[in-house]
Amino acid sequence: MKHTDWKRHTVHLFPVPALLVYGLFMIYPIVAAFTYSVFEWKGLQKIAFNGIANFVRLFTTPPYNELFWNAFGHNVYYFILEMLVQNGIAFLLAYIIYLKIQGSGFFKIAFFLPRLLSVIVVGFLWKLILNPYNGVLNVLLGKIGLEAWQQPWLGDPKLALTVVILVNCWFGLGFAMLIFLAGLQSIPLELIEAAKIDGARGVRMIRSIVLPLMRQSLIIIAVFTFIHAFEAFELVYAMEGSEGEPFRSTDTLAVYFYRMAFGASGDTVQIGLGSALAVILFSIIACVSALFLYVVRKSEVEY
């Protein structure tokens, strides 16, 4: 019995390594950011406790406040465009596959393949494609007589952020499609057949039957999209660098944090301000995600 009890208690030690890794790489950075944000720093040296002074400075002192709201606006635009383009197309593709057209298995694999690539690789690949002089896109437009459509895609402040977001939509399309497909496949076929008998077809079927029955999937993909949009860094960094070029037109909160916390491109390291920005970004994501999850749980109860 004693030997059996020892084995039973030993099982509880198995999660310890995973908890240590999680604590080291997740919990500790969050606690450290909160701690660093309430101190004044000189380079890498902690000077004195200053309460919320870093937060006040971030919101009220130029150019920090101007750069913050500029980046925040880009994150909001990132989320809206990703929701409309990526998730809109992903839903349509998932619905077409759900109808079991010929070759649907191939389409699932084909649309998901970009997701298997590294974000950095995707960024540099599209940077080559969008090169204004010898990039594939502009060369192709010239070959088919559409020279007027040729653009400096990543060099125009009016286009750059939209182009980066569209590249991200291409990258994330397959993942969103699978989430929607899982939601569609959870709908009982009896309801679909009954709706068809009642005359529901096409858009009416989607609006009245399909979307209400997969609202949980819609909320889940909205949460993922929001988190991804407000954490946008790798693709922007790969395509436009740490300065959010051109002229800060692709700057995001994560890129702005990177410049302040690590002194990118010759900027001074500002650990206090960078940590304050990290805390604000964490708070935005945590609060909105919690709100979405509350809506999901409430819909589960109602359902």
C-alpha positions as CSV (number, residue, x, y, z in Angstrom):
1,M,0.0,0.0,0.0
2,K,2.8,2.4,0.9
3,H,4.5,1.7,-2.5
4,T,1.2,2.3,-4.3
5,D,0.6,5.6,-2.4
6,W,4.1,6.8,-3.3
7,K,3.3,6.1,-7.0
8,R,0.0,8.0,-6.8
9,H,1.6,11.0,-5.2
10,T,4.5,11.0,-7.7
11,V,2.1,11.5,-10.5
12,H,1.4,15.0,-9.2
13,L,5.1,15.9,-9.8
14,F,4.8,15.4,-13.6
15,P,3.4,18.9,-14.3
16,V,6.1,20.6,-12.3
17,P,8.6,21.0,-15.2
18,A,5.9,22.4,-17.5
19,L,4.9,24.8,-14.7
20,L,8.5,26.0,-14.2
21,V,8.9,26.7,-17.9
22,Y,5.5,28.5,-18.0
23,G,6.4,30.5,-14.9
24,L,9.9,31.4,-16.4
25,F,8.7,32.5,-19.8
26,M,5.2,33.7,-19.1
27,I,4.5,34.7,-15.5
28,Y,7.9,36.2,-14.7
29,P,8.0,38.6,-17.8
30,I,4.5,39.8,-16.9
31,V,5.4,40.4,-13.2
32,A,8.7,42.0,-14.3
33,A,7.0,44.4,-16.7
34,F,4.6,45.6,-14.0
35,T,7.5,46.0,-11.6
36,Y,9.7,47.9,-14.1
37,S,6.9,50.2,-15.2
38,V,6.7,51.9,-11.8
39,F,10.5,52.8,-11.6
40,E,12.6,55.5,-13.1
41,W,15.5,54.1,-15.2
42,K,18.8,55.5,-16.5
43,G,19.7,53.1,-19.3
44,L,19.7,49.7,-17.7
45,Q,20.1,51.0,-14.1
46,K,17.1,51.3,-11.8
47,I,17.0,54.8,-10.2
48,A,14.0,55.3,-8.0
49,F,10.3,54.4,-7.6
50,N,8.1,56.8,-9.5
51,G,4.6,55.3,-9.3
52,I,2.5,56.0,-12.4
53,A,4.9,58.7,-13.8
54,N,5.9,56.5,-16.8
55,F,2.2,56.0,-17.7
56,V,1.5,59.7,-17.4
57,R,4.5,60.5,-19.6
58,L,3.5,58.0,-22.2
59,F,0.0,59.5,-22.5
60,T,0.8,63.3,-22.1
61,T,4.4,64.0,-23.3
62,P,5.3,64.5,-26.9
63,P,6.4,62.6,-28.9
64,Y,5.5,59.5,-26.8
65,N,1.8,60.2,-26.8
66,E,1.7,61.0,-30.5
67,L,3.5,57.8,-31.4
68,F,1.3,55.8,-29.0
69,W,-2.0,56.9,-30.5
70,N,-0.6,56.6,-34.0
71,A,0.4,52.9,-33.3
72,F,-2.9,52.2,-31.4
73,G,-4.9,53.5,-34.4
74,H,-2.9,51.2,-36.7
75,N,-3.7,48.2,-34.4
76,V,-7.4,49.0,-34.5
77,Y,-7.3,49.3,-38.3
78,Y,-5.3,46.0,-38.4
79,F,-8.1,44.3,-36.4
80,I,-11.0,45.7,-38.5
81,L,-9.4,44.9,-41.9
82,E,-8.3,41.4,-40.7
83,M,-11.9,40.7,-39.5
84,L,-13.5,41.8,-42.7
85,V,-11.0,40.4,-45.3
86,Q,-9.4,37.3,-43.7
87,N,-12.4,36.1,-41.7
88,G,-14.9,37.0,-44.4
89,I,-13.1,35.1,-47.1
90,A,-12.3,32.2,-44.7
91,F,-16.0,31.8,-43.9
92,L,-17.0,31.7,-47.5
93,L,-14.3,29.1,-48.3
94,A,-15.3,27.0,-45.2
95,Y,-18.9,27.1,-46.3
96,I,-18.0,26.0,-49.8
97,I,-16.0,23.1,-48.4
98,Y,-18.8,22.3,-46.0
99,L,-21.1,21.8,-49.0
100,K,-18.7,18.9,-50.0
101,I,-17.7,20.1,-53.4
102,Q,-15.4,17.9,-55.4
103,G,-11.8,18.2,-54.2
104,S,-12.7,19.9,-50.9
105,G,-9.9,17.9,-49.1
106,F,-7.3,19.4,-51.5
107,F,-8.6,22.9,-50.9
108,K,-8.4,22.5,-47.1
109,I,-4.7,21.5,-47.4
110,A,-3.9,24.2,-50.0
111,F,-5.4,27.1,-48.0
112,F,-3.7,25.9,-44.8
113,L,-0.2,25.4,-46.3
114,P,0.9,29.1,-45.8
115,R,0.3,28.7,-42.1
116,L,3.1,26.2,-41.9
117,L,5.7,28.8,-43.0
118,S,7.6,31.0,-40.5
119,V,6.1,34.5,-40.3
120,I,9.6,36.0,-41.0
121,V,9.9,33.9,-44.1
122,V,6.5,35.0,-45.3
123,G,7.4,38.6,-44.7
124,F,10.7,38.5,-46.6
125,L,9.0,36.5,-49.4
126,W,6.3,39.1,-49.9
127,K,8.8,41.9,-49.6
128,L,10.6,40.4,-52.7
129,I,7.3,39.9,-54.5
130,L,6.3,43.6,-53.8
131,N,9.6,45.1,-54.7
132,P,8.8,48.2,-56.9
133,Y,11.5,47.6,-59.4
134,N,11.9,43.9,-60.0
135,G,9.2,42.4,-57.8
136,V,7.0,39.7,-59.4
137,L,3.8,41.7,-58.9
138,N,4.9,44.9,-60.7
139,V,6.6,42.9,-63.4
140,L,3.4,40.9,-64.0
141,L,1.3,44.0,-64.1
142,G,3.7,45.5,-66.7
143,K,3.6,42.3,-68.8
144,I,-0.2,42.4,-69.0
145,G,-0.4,46.1,-69.9
146,L,-1.5,47.4,-66.5
147,E,1.5,49.7,-65.9
148,A,-0.8,52.3,-64.3
149,W,-1.5,49.8,-61.5
150,Q,2.2,49.4,-60.6
151,Q,2.9,50.9,-57.1
152,P,5.7,51.2,-54.5
153,W,3.5,48.9,-52.4
154,L,5.6,49.0,-49.3
155,G,7.0,52.6,-49.9
156,D,3.7,54.5,-50.0
157,P,2.5,55.6,-46.6
158,K,-1.1,55.3,-47.8
159,L,-0.7,51.7,-49.0
160,A,1.9,50.2,-46.8
161,L,-0.1,49.2,-43.7
162,T,-3.0,47.9,-45.8
163,V,-0.6,45.8,-47.9
164,V,1.0,44.3,-44.7
165,I,-2.4,43.4,-43.3
166,L,-3.5,41.8,-46.6
167,V,-0.3,39.7,-46.5
168,N,-1.2,38.7,-43.0
169,C,-4.7,37.7,-44.2
170,W,-3.2,35.5,-46.8
171,F,-1.0,33.9,-44.1
172,G,-3.8,33.3,-41.6
173,L,-6.6,32.4,-44.0
174,G,-6.2,28.6,-43.6
175,F,-6.4,28.7,-39.8
176,A,-9.5,30.9,-39.7
177,M,-11.1,28.6,-42.4
178,L,-10.6,25.5,-40.2
179,I,-12.2,27.2,-37.2
180,F,-15.2,28.1,-39.3
181,L,-15.3,24.7,-40.8
182,A,-15.4,23.1,-37.3
183,G,-18.3,25.4,-36.4
184,L,-20.2,24.5,-39.5
185,Q,-19.7,20.8,-39.0
186,S,-21.1,21.0,-35.5
187,I,-24.5,22.1,-36.9
188,P,-26.9,19.2,-37.0
189,L,-27.7,18.2,-40.6
190,E,-31.4,17.8,-39.6
191,L,-31.7,21.5,-39.1
192,I,-30.1,22.3,-42.5
193,E,-32.4,19.8,-44.2
194,A,-35.5,21.3,-42.4
195,A,-34.5,24.8,-43.4
196,K,-34.1,23.7,-47.0
197,I,-37.7,22.2,-46.9
198,D,-38.9,25.6,-45.6
199,G,-37.3,27.3,-48.6
200,A,-34.1,28.7,-47.0
201,R,-31.4,28.9,-49.6
202,G,-28.1,30.8,-50.2
203,V,-27.7,34.0,-48.3
204,R,-31.0,33.5,-46.4
205,M,-29.7,30.1,-45.2
206,I,-26.4,31.6,-44.0
207,R,-28.0,34.6,-42.3
208,S,-31.0,32.9,-40.6
209,I,-29.6,29.4,-39.8
210,V,-25.9,29.0,-40.2
211,L,-24.5,32.1,-38.5
212,P,-26.8,32.0,-35.4
213,L,-25.8,28.3,-34.8
214,M,-22.1,28.9,-35.0
215,R,-21.9,32.1,-33.0
216,Q,-19.4,30.5,-30.6
217,S,-17.0,29.9,-33.5
218,L,-17.5,33.5,-34.6
219,I,-16.7,34.8,-31.1
220,I,-13.6,32.5,-30.8
221,I,-12.2,33.6,-34.1
222,A,-12.9,37.3,-33.2
223,V,-10.8,36.7,-30.0
224,F,-7.9,35.2,-31.9
225,T,-8.1,38.0,-34.5
226,F,-8.1,40.7,-31.8
227,I,-5.1,39.2,-29.9
228,H,-3.2,38.7,-33.1
229,A,-3.9,42.2,-34.4
230,F,-2.8,43.8,-31.1
231,E,0.3,41.6,-30.9
232,A,1.3,42.4,-34.6
233,F,5.1,42.5,-34.7
234,E,6.9,39.8,-36.7
235,L,5.3,40.5,-40.1
236,V,5.6,44.3,-39.7
237,Y,9.2,43.9,-38.6
238,A,10.1,41.6,-41.5
239,M,8.5,43.8,-44.1
240,E,9.0,47.4,-42.8
241,G,11.6,47.2,-40.0
242,S,11.5,48.3,-36.4
243,E,10.8,52.0,-37.4
244,G,7.4,51.1,-38.9
245,E,8.4,52.6,-42.2
246,P,7.5,54.6,-44.3
247,F,7.2,57.5,-41.9
248,R,5.7,55.4,-39.0
249,S,2.7,54.5,-41.3
250,T,3.0,50.8,-40.3
251,D,3.9,51.3,-36.7
252,T,2.1,49.1,-34.2
253,L,2.1,49.1,-30.4
254,A,4.4,46.0,-30.3
255,V,6.9,47.6,-32.8
256,Y,6.8,50.8,-30.7
257,F,7.5,48.8,-27.6
258,Y,10.4,47.0,-29.3
259,R,12.0,50.4,-30.1
260,M,11.7,51.7,-26.6
261,A,12.6,48.6,-24.6
262,F,15.5,47.5,-26.8
263,G,16.7,50.8,-28.2
264,A,16.3,49.8,-31.9
265,S,17.8,51.9,-34.7
266,G,20.0,53.9,-32.3
267,D,17.1,55.0,-30.0
268,T,17.9,55.2,-26.3
269,V,16.8,52.2,-24.2
270,Q,13.8,53.3,-22.1
271,I,12.9,50.4,-19.9
272,G,10.4,52.2,-17.7
273,L,8.4,53.6,-20.7
274,G,8.7,50.4,-22.6
275,S,7.4,48.4,-19.6
276,A,4.5,50.8,-19.1
277,L,3.6,50.3,-22.8
278,A,3.8,46.5,-22.3
279,V,1.5,46.7,-19.3
280,I,-1.0,48.8,-21.3
281,L,-0.9,46.4,-24.2
282,F,-1.3,43.4,-21.9
283,S,-4.3,45.1,-20.2
284,I,-6.0,45.9,-23.5
285,I,-5.7,42.3,-24.7
286,A,-6.6,40.8,-21.4
287,C,-9.7,42.9,-20.8
288,V,-11.1,42.6,-24.3
289,S,-10.4,38.8,-24.4
290,A,-12.1,38.4,-21.0
291,L,-15.1,40.3,-22.4
292,F,-15.3,38.0,-25.4
293,L,-15.0,34.9,-23.2
294,Y,-17.8,36.2,-21.0
295,V,-20.0,36.5,-24.1
296,V,-19.0,32.9,-25.2
297,R,-20.0,31.5,-21.8
298,K,-23.2,33.5,-21.7
299,S,-24.1,32.2,-25.1
300,E,-23.4,28.6,-24.0
301,V,-25.8,29.0,-21.1
302,E,-28.5,30.4,-23.4
303,Y,-27.9,27.7,-25.9
